[in-house]
Amino acid sequence: MAFAGRILRQVRTKEFRDYLMSTHFWVPVANWFLPLAAVIDFWYKGPDIISPKMTTALCIYSVLFMRFAIKVEPRNMLLFACHFSNESVQLVQLGRAAKFALDEKKKP
């Protein structure tokens, strides 16, 4: 119960409310739609619709913003987690696209 009390006290502070109203919170929250969309594509769509160029661009984008999330003061670990997740899912998608392309070349 003491733990819940500490969390409630933290949530009620002005600093926490200021954090919730900042771009340090809302930008990562909005960015979570990128890995979410990739996961949904992974589950429901075939590898034939994956664009390797766009997936590579998203990988580069996520790597750059992972670095930014660590370098910015204060560190934005929510943004880092979002882009780490996106990087992971996009690499899986890139692997699916590569496997599909290789399988297509092997067909007579």
C-alpha positions as CSV (number, residue, x, y, z in Angstrom):
1,M,0.0,0.0,0.0
2,A,2.9,2.3,0.7
3,F,4.0,1.9,-2.9
4,A,0.6,2.9,-4.3
5,G,0.7,6.0,-2.0
6,R,4.1,7.0,-3.3
7,I,2.9,6.7,-6.9
8,L,-0.2,8.7,-6.1
9,R,1.9,11.5,-4.5
10,Q,4.2,11.5,-7.6
11,V,1.2,11.7,-10.0
12,R,-0.2,14.7,-8.1
13,T,2.9,16.8,-8.3
14,K,3.2,19.8,-10.6
15,E,6.3,18.3,-12.2
16,F,4.4,15.2,-13.3
17,R,1.5,17.3,-14.7
18,D,4.0,19.4,-16.6
19,Y,5.6,16.3,-18.0
20,L,2.2,15.1,-19.2
21,M,1.7,18.4,-21.0
22,S,5.1,18.4,-22.7
23,T,6.4,17.1,-26.0
24,H,8.7,14.7,-24.0
25,F,5.5,12.7,-23.4
26,W,3.2,13.3,-26.3
27,V,5.7,12.8,-29.2
28,P,6.7,9.3,-28.1
29,V,3.0,8.4,-27.4
30,A,2.2,9.4,-31.0
31,N,5.2,7.6,-32.4
32,W,4.0,4.3,-30.9
33,F,1.6,4.1,-33.9
34,L,4.6,3.2,-36.1
35,P,5.6,-0.1,-34.5
36,L,1.9,-0.8,-33.9
37,A,1.2,-0.5,-37.6
38,A,4.2,-2.7,-38.4
39,V,3.0,-5.4,-36.0
40,I,-0.5,-5.3,-37.5
41,D,1.0,-5.6,-41.0
42,F,3.1,-8.5,-39.8
43,W,0.0,-10.4,-38.5
44,Y,-2.5,-9.6,-41.2
45,K,-0.7,-8.8,-44.4
46,G,1.7,-10.7,-46.7
47,P,5.3,-9.8,-47.4
48,D,4.4,-8.9,-51.0
49,I,3.2,-5.5,-49.9
50,I,6.3,-4.5,-47.9
51,S,8.3,-1.7,-49.5
52,P,12.0,-2.4,-48.8
53,K,12.9,1.3,-49.5
54,M,10.3,2.6,-47.0
55,T,11.2,0.0,-44.4
56,T,14.9,0.9,-44.7
57,A,14.0,4.6,-44.3
58,L,12.0,3.8,-41.2
59,C,15.0,1.8,-39.8
60,I,17.3,4.7,-40.3
61,Y,14.8,7.1,-38.8
62,S,14.5,5.0,-35.7
63,V,18.2,4.6,-35.3
64,L,18.7,8.4,-35.5
65,F,15.9,9.1,-33.0
66,M,17.2,6.4,-30.6
67,R,20.4,8.4,-30.5
68,F,18.6,11.6,-30.1
69,A,16.5,10.3,-27.2
70,I,19.7,9.4,-25.4
71,K,21.5,12.6,-26.1
72,V,18.7,15.1,-25.4
73,E,18.6,16.5,-21.8
74,P,16.7,15.2,-20.0
75,R,16.9,11.8,-21.6
76,N,13.7,10.7,-23.1
77,M,13.5,6.9,-22.4
78,L,9.9,6.7,-23.6
79,L,11.0,8.0,-27.0
80,F,14.0,5.6,-27.0
81,A,11.7,2.6,-26.1
82,C,9.3,3.5,-28.9
83,H,12.1,3.7,-31.6
84,F,13.8,0.6,-30.3
85,S,10.5,-1.2,-30.7
86,N,10.0,0.3,-34.2
87,E,13.6,-0.6,-35.2
88,S,13.0,-4.3,-34.1
89,V,9.7,-4.6,-35.9
90,Q,11.0,-2.9,-39.1
91,L,14.0,-5.2,-39.2
92,V,11.6,-8.2,-39.0
93,Q,9.6,-6.7,-41.9
94,L,12.8,-6.1,-43.9
95,G,13.7,-9.8,-43.3
96,R,10.3,-10.9,-44.5
97,A,10.6,-8.7,-47.7
98,A,14.1,-10.1,-48.4
99,K,12.9,-13.7,-47.9
100,F,9.9,-13.0,-50.2
101,A,12.2,-11.5,-52.9
102,L,14.5,-14.5,-52.7
103,D,11.7,-17.0,-52.9
104,E,10.3,-15.1,-55.9
105,K,13.6,-15.3,-57.7
106,K,13.8,-19.1,-57.1
107,K,10.4,-19.7,-58.8
108,P,10.6,-21.0,-62.4
